[in-house]
Amino acid sequence: MDMNPPESVPRDRTSELRLSAQQQYLLDEALSLLIDVRSRALDIAAQVCRRQGSAVPDVHDFQLPAIIDLQRRVAAACAPPDATVPHPGSQAAVTVLSGIPRRSGKHAARISLPVDG
């Protein structure tokens, strides 16, 4: 008989968010800055690992896809139901990682990892 309690899976509560426009903007900017910082950290860690001959980390080691997913879910939860037409003042998407657009107007971190051949 298994006496261990079932592992709890966190419930996605982003649909329950009720944020003001300012709060939404601040949260989006905070997540964008976190993505930038983690991207730079990944770049530095990869360079150090290459110099030391160690295994090079990837985006999952720095939780970048999870942060980007959270940013998207928060944006979707805070968007009005009829938000099919982009707002005239909306920013163009900037690519942080290949195929993953970013909503912030800040410049994306540039990840330049040389490929050892």
Rosetta constraint file for C-alpha pairs under 8 A:
AtomPair CA 13 CA 17 HARMONIC 7.25 0.50
AtomPair CA 14 CA 73 HARMONIC 6.46 0.50
AtomPair CA 14 CA 74 HARMONIC 5.84 0.50
AtomPair CA 14 CA 77 HARMONIC 5.97 0.50
AtomPair CA 15 CA 74 HARMONIC 7.79 0.50
AtomPair CA 15 CA 77 HARMONIC 4.89 0.50
AtomPair CA 15 CA 78 HARMONIC 7.85 0.50
AtomPair CA 16 CA 77 HARMONIC 7.49 0.50
AtomPair CA 17 CA 74 HARMONIC 7.73 0.50
AtomPair CA 17 CA 77 HARMONIC 6.63 0.50
AtomPair CA 17 CA 78 HARMONIC 6.86 0.50
AtomPair CA 18 CA 78 HARMONIC 7.13 0.50
AtomPair CA 19 CA 23 HARMONIC 5.60 0.50
AtomPair CA 19 CA 24 HARMONIC 5.76 0.50
AtomPair CA 19 CA 78 HARMONIC 6.97 0.50
AtomPair CA 20 CA 24 HARMONIC 6.10 0.50
AtomPair CA 21 CA 25 HARMONIC 6.12 0.50
AtomPair CA 22 CA 26 HARMONIC 6.13 0.50
AtomPair CA 23 CA 27 HARMONIC 6.06 0.50
AtomPair CA 24 CA 28 HARMONIC 6.07 0.50
AtomPair CA 24 CA 75 HARMONIC 7.79 0.50
AtomPair CA 24 CA 78 HARMONIC 7.30 0.50
AtomPair CA 25 CA 29 HARMONIC 6.11 0.50
AtomPair CA 26 CA 30 HARMONIC 6.01 0.50
AtomPair CA 27 CA 31 HARMONIC 6.16 0.50
AtomPair CA 28 CA 32 HARMONIC 6.09 0.50
AtomPair CA 28 CA 71 HARMONIC 6.49 0.50
AtomPair CA 28 CA 75 HARMONIC 7.72 0.50
AtomPair CA 28 CA 103 HARMONIC 7.89 0.50
AtomPair CA 28 CA 104 HARMONIC 7.09 0.50
AtomPair CA 29 CA 33 HARMONIC 6.06 0.50
AtomPair CA 29 CA 104 HARMONIC 6.54 0.50
AtomPair CA 30 CA 34 HARMONIC 6.15 0.50
AtomPair CA 31 CA 35 HARMONIC 6.19 0.50
AtomPair CA 31 CA 67 HARMONIC 6.92 0.50
AtomPair CA 31 CA 68 HARMONIC 7.80 0.50
AtomPair CA 31 CA 71 HARMONIC 6.39 0.50
AtomPair CA 32 CA 36 HARMONIC 6.28 0.50
AtomPair CA 32 CA 71 HARMONIC 7.96 0.50
AtomPair CA 32 CA 102 HARMONIC 7.66 0.50
AtomPair CA 32 CA 104 HARMONIC 6.47 0.50
AtomPair CA 32 CA 106 HARMONIC 7.88 0.50
AtomPair CA 33 CA 37 HARMONIC 6.14 0.50
AtomPair CA 34 CA 38 HARMONIC 6.01 0.50
AtomPair CA 34 CA 67 HARMONIC 7.98 0.50
AtomPair CA 35 CA 39 HARMONIC 5.96 0.50
AtomPair CA 35 CA 64 HARMONIC 6.35 0.50
AtomPair CA 35 CA 67 HARMONIC 6.91 0.50
AtomPair CA 35 CA 68 HARMONIC 7.42 0.50
AtomPair CA 35 CA 109 HARMONIC 7.93 0.50
AtomPair CA 36 CA 40 HARMONIC 6.27 0.50
AtomPair CA 36 CA 108 HARMONIC 6.46 0.50
AtomPair CA 36 CA 109 HARMONIC 5.04 0.50
AtomPair CA 37 CA 41 HARMONIC 6.15 0.50
AtomPair CA 37 CA 109 HARMONIC 7.82 0.50
AtomPair CA 38 CA 42 HARMONIC 6.07 0.50
AtomPair CA 38 CA 62 HARMONIC 6.19 0.50
AtomPair CA 38 CA 64 HARMONIC 7.02 0.50
AtomPair CA 39 CA 43 HARMONIC 6.26 0.50
AtomPair CA 39 CA 59 HARMONIC 7.88 0.50
AtomPair CA 39 CA 62 HARMONIC 7.84 0.50
AtomPair CA 39 CA 64 HARMONIC 7.54 0.50
AtomPair CA 39 CA 109 HARMONIC 6.15 0.50
AtomPair CA 39 CA 110 HARMONIC 7.61 0.50
AtomPair CA 39 CA 111 HARMONIC 6.56 0.50
AtomPair CA 40 CA 44 HARMONIC 6.26 0.50
AtomPair CA 40 CA 109 HARMONIC 6.62 0.50
AtomPair CA 40 CA 110 HARMONIC 7.66 0.50
AtomPair CA 40 CA 111 HARMONIC 6.99 0.50
AtomPair CA 41 CA 45 HARMONIC 5.99 0.50
AtomPair CA 42 CA 46 HARMONIC 5.96 0.50
AtomPair CA 42 CA 57 HARMONIC 7.02 0.50
AtomPair CA 42 CA 58 HARMONIC 7.20 0.50
AtomPair CA 42 CA 59 HARMONIC 7.14 0.50
AtomPair CA 42 CA 62 HARMONIC 6.74 0.50
AtomPair CA 42 CA 111 HARMONIC 7.97 0.50
AtomPair CA 43 CA 47 HARMONIC 6.29 0.50
AtomPair CA 43 CA 111 HARMONIC 5.86 0.50
AtomPair CA 43 CA 112 HARMONIC 6.89 0.50
AtomPair CA 43 CA 113 HARMONIC 6.64 0.50
AtomPair CA 44 CA 48 HARMONIC 6.24 0.50
AtomPair CA 45 CA 49 HARMONIC 6.05 0.50
AtomPair CA 45 CA 56 HARMONIC 7.53 0.50
AtomPair CA 45 CA 57 HARMONIC 7.10 0.50
AtomPair CA 46 CA 50 HARMONIC 6.14 0.50
AtomPair CA 46 CA 56 HARMONIC 5.10 0.50
AtomPair CA 46 CA 57 HARMONIC 6.00 0.50
AtomPair CA 46 CA 113 HARMONIC 7.27 0.50
AtomPair CA 47 CA 51 HARMONIC 6.33 0.50
AtomPair CA 47 CA 113 HARMONIC 7.40 0.50
AtomPair CA 48 CA 52 HARMONIC 6.25 0.50
AtomPair CA 49 CA 53 HARMONIC 5.85 0.50
AtomPair CA 49 CA 54 HARMONIC 4.74 0.50
AtomPair CA 49 CA 55 HARMONIC 6.21 0.50
AtomPair CA 49 CA 56 HARMONIC 5.55 0.50
AtomPair CA 49 CA 57 HARMONIC 7.99 0.50
AtomPair CA 50 CA 54 HARMONIC 6.03 0.50
AtomPair CA 50 CA 55 HARMONIC 7.39 0.50
AtomPair CA 50 CA 56 HARMONIC 6.59 0.50
AtomPair CA 57 CA 61 HARMONIC 6.00 0.50
AtomPair CA 58 CA 62 HARMONIC 7.21 0.50
AtomPair CA 59 CA 63 HARMONIC 6.30 0.50
AtomPair CA 59 CA 64 HARMONIC 5.49 0.50
AtomPair CA 59 CA 65 HARMONIC 6.96 0.50
AtomPair CA 60 CA 64 HARMONIC 6.08 0.50
AtomPair CA 60 CA 65 HARMONIC 6.55 0.50
AtomPair CA 63 CA 67 HARMONIC 6.33 0.50
AtomPair CA 64 CA 68 HARMONIC 6.16 0.50
AtomPair CA 65 CA 69 HARMONIC 6.00 0.50
AtomPair CA 66 CA 70 HARMONIC 6.14 0.50
AtomPair CA 67 CA 71 HARMONIC 6.19 0.50
AtomPair CA 68 CA 72 HARMONIC 6.26 0.50
AtomPair CA 68 CA 100 HARMONIC 7.71 0.50
AtomPair CA 68 CA 102 HARMONIC 7.83 0.50
AtomPair CA 69 CA 73 HARMONIC 6.16 0.50
AtomPair CA 70 CA 74 HARMONIC 6.07 0.50
AtomPair CA 71 CA 75 HARMONIC 6.18 0.50
AtomPair CA 72 CA 76 HARMONIC 6.11 0.50
AtomPair CA 73 CA 77 HARMONIC 6.03 0.50
AtomPair CA 74 CA 78 HARMONIC 6.13 0.50
AtomPair CA 75 CA 79 HARMONIC 6.07 0.50
AtomPair CA 79 CA 83 HARMONIC 6.31 0.50
AtomPair CA 86 CA 90 HARMONIC 6.60 0.50
AtomPair CA 91 CA 103 HARMONIC 6.72 0.50
AtomPair CA 91 CA 104 HARMONIC 7.04 0.50
AtomPair CA 91 CA 105 HARMONIC 6.06 0.50
AtomPair CA 92 CA 103 HARMONIC 7.12 0.50
AtomPair CA 92 CA 105 HARMONIC 7.68 0.50
AtomPair CA 93 CA 101 HARMONIC 5.34 0.50
AtomPair CA 93 CA 102 HARMONIC 5.24 0.50
AtomPair CA 93 CA 103 HARMONIC 5.27 0.50
AtomPair CA 93 CA 104 HARMONIC 7.47 0.50
AtomPair CA 94 CA 101 HARMONIC 5.44 0.50
AtomPair CA 94 CA 102 HARMONIC 5.00 0.50
AtomPair CA 94 CA 103 HARMONIC 6.72 0.50
AtomPair CA 94 CA 104 HARMONIC 7.52 0.50
AtomPair CA 94 CA 105 HARMONIC 7.72 0.50
AtomPair CA 94 CA 107 HARMONIC 7.62 0.50
AtomPair CA 94 CA 108 HARMONIC 6.73 0.50
AtomPair CA 95 CA 99 HARMONIC 6.87 0.50
AtomPair CA 95 CA 100 HARMONIC 5.88 0.50
AtomPair CA 95 CA 101 HARMONIC 4.57 0.50
AtomPair CA 95 CA 102 HARMONIC 5.79 0.50
AtomPair CA 95 CA 108 HARMONIC 6.88 0.50
AtomPair CA 96 CA 100 HARMONIC 6.26 0.50
AtomPair CA 96 CA 101 HARMONIC 6.34 0.50
AtomPair CA 96 CA 102 HARMONIC 6.30 0.50
AtomPair CA 96 CA 108 HARMONIC 5.42 0.50
AtomPair CA 96 CA 109 HARMONIC 6.57 0.50
AtomPair CA 96 CA 110 HARMONIC 7.54 0.50
AtomPair CA 97 CA 101 HARMONIC 7.44 0.50
AtomPair CA 102 CA 108 HARMONIC 7.99 0.50
